[in-house]
């Protein structure tokens, strides 16, 4: 059988084989890691997206390679999480870097604040 591309969705058995854990472990991880939400189709069939597969690899690394507990791994993932509003869209126009005149004004404000706090 031909191997799927990295962008293809995977069934739970394909995901389990790829990650190297039994399917029931993936179902258990879904209950413990809120970020892991595979797409579910009719009859409850799970399909793991590429982002889900990356998250599964992270979870397995935290639990199996680094030896963290479920709670420790969940906390580590929460600490890494970036809220959707803070994510940078690479296609979106980026703000221009500060101009030298703006930089001098900002440094002057910083210096005044530092002096006020020191007083």
ZADO-30379 format. One record per residue (C-alpha): residue number from 0; residue in one letter; x, y, z. Coordinates in Angstrom, 2 decimals. Example, Ala and Ser with C-alpha at 12.3 -4.5 7.8 and 13.67 -1.06 7.14 Angstrom:
residues 2
0/A/12.30/-4.50/7.80;
1/S/13.67/-1.06/7.14;
This chain:
residues 119
0/X/0.00/0.00/0.00;
1/X/1.29/3.50/-0.86;
2/X/2.22/5.70/2.06;
3/X/0.04/8.76/2.70;
4/X/1.36/12.26/2.26;
5/X/2.10/14.36/5.34;
6/X/-0.96/16.51/4.61;
7/X/-3.40/13.57/4.48;
8/X/-5.88/12.85/7.24;
9/X/-5.29/9.62/9.17;
10/X/-7.67/7.17/10.79;
11/X/-7.10/6.29/14.42;
12/X/-5.36/3.04/13.50;
13/X/-3.07/4.82/11.02;
14/X/-2.31/7.53/13.60;
15/X/-1.62/4.92/16.28;
16/X/0.74/3.03/13.99;
17/X/2.51/6.22/12.98;
18/X/2.94/7.42/16.58;
19/X/3.76/3.97/17.93;
20/X/1.05/3.59/20.57;
21/X/-2.19/1.57/20.64;
22/X/-5.42/3.21/19.43;
23/X/-6.94/3.12/22.92;
24/X/-4.07/5.31/24.14;
25/X/-4.99/7.96/21.56;
26/X/-8.61/7.87/22.73;
27/X/-7.39/8.24/26.33;
28/X/-5.13/11.17/25.41;
29/X/-8.16/12.91/23.87;
30/X/-9.78/12.90/27.33;
31/X/-6.68/14.34/29.01;
32/X/-5.41/16.87/26.46;
33/X/-8.09/19.37/25.48;
34/X/-6.03/20.60/22.54;
35/X/-6.32/17.17/20.90;
36/X/-9.61/17.19/19.03;
37/X/-9.55/15.02/15.92;
38/X/-12.32/15.46/13.42;
39/X/-15.14/12.98/13.97;
40/X/-17.36/11.71/11.19;
41/X/-20.51/9.62/11.12;
42/X/-20.45/6.82/13.63;
43/X/-17.75/8.54/15.67;
44/X/-14.91/7.68/13.27;
45/X/-11.88/9.81/14.08;
46/X/-9.70/11.46/11.48;
47/X/-6.45/13.06/12.59;
48/X/-5.35/16.18/10.70;
49/X/-1.65/17.00/10.21;
50/X/-1.83/19.42/13.17;
51/X/-3.30/16.63/15.31;
52/X/-0.45/14.34/14.27;
53/X/2.11/16.98/15.26;
54/X/0.39/17.36/18.64;
55/X/0.36/13.58/19.12;
56/X/4.10/13.49/18.48;
57/X/4.59/16.27/21.04;
58/X/2.47/14.45/23.61;
59/X/4.31/11.18/23.07;
60/X/7.65/12.98/23.36;
61/X/6.64/14.61/26.63;
62/X/5.26/11.40/28.13;
63/X/7.55/8.70/26.76;
64/X/10.82/10.49/25.99;
65/X/10.90/13.14/28.73;
66/X/9.07/11.01/31.30;
67/X/6.48/13.63/32.28;
68/X/3.20/12.67/33.91;
69/X/-0.07/13.26/32.07;
70/X/-0.63/16.39/34.17;
71/X/2.93/17.59/33.61;
72/X/2.63/17.10/29.86;
73/X/-0.72/18.93/29.82;
74/X/0.81/21.85/31.71;
75/X/3.80/21.92/29.37;
76/X/1.50/22.04/26.34;
77/X/-0.63/24.78/27.90;
78/X/2.50/26.84/28.56;
79/X/3.47/26.54/24.88;
80/X/-0.01/27.36/23.62;
81/X/-0.44/30.68/21.85;
82/X/-3.94/32.16/21.77;
83/X/-5.34/32.29/18.21;
84/X/-5.54/36.11/18.32;
85/X/-1.79/36.30/18.99;
86/X/-0.78/34.03/16.12;
87/X/0.97/35.76/13.24;
88/X/-0.43/35.21/9.79;
89/X/2.61/35.07/7.48;
90/X/0.46/36.30/4.57;
91/X/-0.73/39.38/6.48;
92/X/1.19/42.61/6.06;
93/X/3.65/43.10/8.89;
94/X/4.05/46.43/10.71;
95/X/7.00/48.53/9.67;
96/X/9.95/48.58/12.06;
97/X/10.19/51.73/14.21;
98/X/11.89/54.69/12.55;
99/X/14.94/56.17/14.25;
100/X/12.97/59.28/15.32;
101/X/10.33/57.03/16.93;
102/X/13.08/55.02/18.59;
103/X/14.60/58.15/20.16;
104/X/11.19/59.27/21.43;
105/X/10.53/55.85/22.93;
106/X/13.96/55.80/24.58;
107/X/13.32/59.24/26.09;
108/X/9.99/58.01/27.51;
109/X/11.72/54.93/28.90;
110/X/14.37/57.07/30.55;
111/X/11.78/59.40/32.13;
112/X/9.84/56.41/33.46;
113/X/12.99/54.85/34.89;
114/X/13.88/58.13/36.61;
115/X/10.36/58.47/38.01;
116/X/10.42/54.93/39.37;
117/X/13.86/55.43/40.89;
118/X/12.74/58.60/42.74;
